[in-house]
Amino acid sequence: MGDSNNIRKPCTRMRLWELPDKYVLEPTDHMATEYLSIDRSSGDLSYTNQLPDDSIPHAQIVFGLVGILRLVAGAHALVITGRDSLGLYKGNPIYRVTAMKVLSCNNNLHQATPEEKKDEAHLVGLLKTLESTPGLYFSYDVDLTLNAGTFQDVAKSEHPSVWKYAEDRYLWNKNLLQDLINQKLEPYILPVIQGSFQTIETVVKNKPVKVSLIARRSMKRAGTRMWRRGADLDGNVANFVESEQILESQGFFASYTQVRGSIPVMWEQVVDLSYKPQIKTVNYENTPIAVERHFRDLRKRYGDILAIDLINQQGGESVLSVAYREAMEKLSDEHIRYLPFDFHKICGHIHFERLSALYDDIKEELSRQGCYLRDPMGKVLEVQKGQVRTNCIDCLDRTNVTQSLLGRKALEVQLQRIGILEPNNTIQQFESLEEKFKLLWADHGDHISIQYSGTGALKGDFVRFGKRTIRGILQDGLNSATRYYLNNFRDGIKQDSIDLVAGHYQVKRGTPASLQISWKETFALPGALATFMAGAYFTSVSVRQLGTDMYQYLYTLMLAGVTGGVVALVRQQGRNLTVRPRLCKMD
């Protein structure tokens, strides 16, 4: 590999040369005599010291190589073609991915069988959806997968590579990086996370205050709302996100982390055109195993755990409440506390200020857990000894309202600890900090929600403005309708693409994968929904025009019956489509 092996500095800007037989990545941010070459037939990586001559059109600028994914009949590279600078994290620039591009390395596709070509086309279609994946962030100089406490331990190592100590569960492109890691292509290995990053700056009592909020989404059970629910047998849960709130002021550095994640029992909610599909527990006898493994992992990583369960204790959600509570009773660990709090019963849809009752119940425990705090000299004054784990059904809306309250309380304590606030001061007394802090958490919740459900968070007006608003309630209605559409008609394919990039499906080349879905499956749900809506419309029109005409009456009954029948068929078809994987696992 020559001198390139000795280059530790990551490539932050490159020219991408697209040649007939290869792609060449030429670093432009530092001197290099060798360049990364990607073979367009095999996807193999190597160094070259040859650049194209002047006859080649001007190259495109790219900002990172996300990785290589090998499919049935070819390989594909994913590069970052657009980025936004968002500010500093631990003193280093953070970027958000704004555009990506798939580079196909399948010049030998003509040698594949018709079945392989068909499967390859299907998988490439899934891969193309990754170009618009929301909420991807990266840094060339600091590991975004580690919170402050973990980073402190890693920082003791001498000049560690950014990726080498990364937390696998939060590394979005772990599966894509394997070829680069195996060949030790250090300058091109770029860790990427999915989540959120925002920063606010203000002045409190004539002292500058900076607050950052970063979310790290786990890839262990990644997916979309409805298509990924609950836990697997290893204890990994859907929509697991670590949120770290960071305070920087006058040389002090403070951090407070929380986690959210789906109810860690084994359950499902199969989409079937119902607005709220039935919630069912599955593999019930193994639920205690999944719960035990989930909390054993949390204890190992975070210390004492306070599990706040915000779901309804009655109604459709109660089956999960019972299963969760019974599993936690069997756990019997003094370092883990399970606390059910029926959010909707206590707070309703507008009285979210009643969450203060929850805070009063747990504030002593929060005080014992503490936070991470480092003084201007670099001395660690305190470490966080525990974690609050919050969930509702989706771990989005009720969860974000609750986490924003805990984040607010933690920030007040931290500002008091470093001498900016008095013990009787609150954030609400400082208008600039109050307004910016609410927006910080509202944006945080929206970003996490978009990645899981496809829309911004519900109840976001309370987090954003401190109260429910008519506009916010109407927006919630629109978001709910959008979620319904996405869950039923779009998220299945999106789930497949997530599973593909996460490495949950290993492709064996030379063996047809039978990945295509039939035209009946493709059009069954949208066609049935259109029939249902048309039937419902004409039924309603007929009812209004009914009068005393017997024929009209019979016609109305017929349309109502057809509509009801279509709904039943669609619900069954929905179950048939979703109970099995949409991609076939291959050895």
Buried (B, 14 or more C-beta within 10 A) or exposed (E): EEEBBEBEEBBBBBBBBBEEEBBBBBBEBEEBEBBBBBBBBBBBBBBEEEEBEEEEEEBEEBBBBBBBBBBBBBBBBBBBBBBEEBBBBBEEBBBBBEEBBBBBBBBEBEEBEEBBBBBBBBBBEBBBBBEEBEBBBBBBBBBBBBBBBBBBEBBEEEEEBBBEBBBEBBBBBBBBBBBBBEBEBBBBBBBBBBBBBBBBEBEBEEBEBBBBBBBBBBBBBBBBBBBBBBBBEEBBBBBBBBBBBBBBBEEBBBBBBBBBBBBBBBBBBBBBBBEEBEBBBEBBEEBBBBBBBBBBBBBEBBBBBBBBBBBBBEEBBBBBBEBBBBBBEEBEBEEBBBBBBBBBEBBEEEEBEEBEEBBEEBEEBBEEBBBBBBEEEEEEEEBBBBBBBBBBBBBBBBBBBBBBBBBBBBBBBBBBBBEBBEEEBEBEEBEEBBBBBBBBBBBBBBBBBBBBBBBBBBBBBBBBBEEBEEEBBEBBEEBEEBBBEBBBBEBBBBBBBBBBBBEBBEBEBEBBBEBBEEEEBEEBBEEBBEBBEBBBEBBEEBEEEEEEEEEBBEBBEEBBEBBBEBBEBBBEBBBEBBEEEBBEEBE
